[in-house]
Amino acid sequence: ERQGTNSDVTKEVGLKMCEAFEYFDKEDYAKSTELLAPLKYKFVKVGGSNAQRDVFHLLLIHSAMRSPLKSHQCLARSLLAERKAKKENSPMTDRLMLKAVAMH
């Protein structure tokens, strides 16, 4: 079995992130959210630019918004509020916030 930083990050974060993408593609948004939510503050371990890591945050937001579970929908609104606080002038965040409120 491999050891080291890349191996550790793959085990801790990478594999679950890949699974989350698969579940999202299969439209199992609840499972995608369940996999991604605990990793939210670990995305940085994967590396890459802020824009690249933002894809993971957006996947979590979209998964949570589309999930049939009310707790996930609440999570989506919380994540969007957090995103708005960090990126005040983001039209995309504004559109997502309006969509999240309108959906539920």
Secondary structure, DSSP 8 states (H G I E B T S, - for coil): ---SHHHHHIIIIIHHHHHHHHHHHTT-HHHHHHHHGGGGGGGGGG-S-HHHHHHHHHHHHHHHHH-S-HHHHHHHHHHHHHHHHH-TT-HHHHHHHHHHHHH-
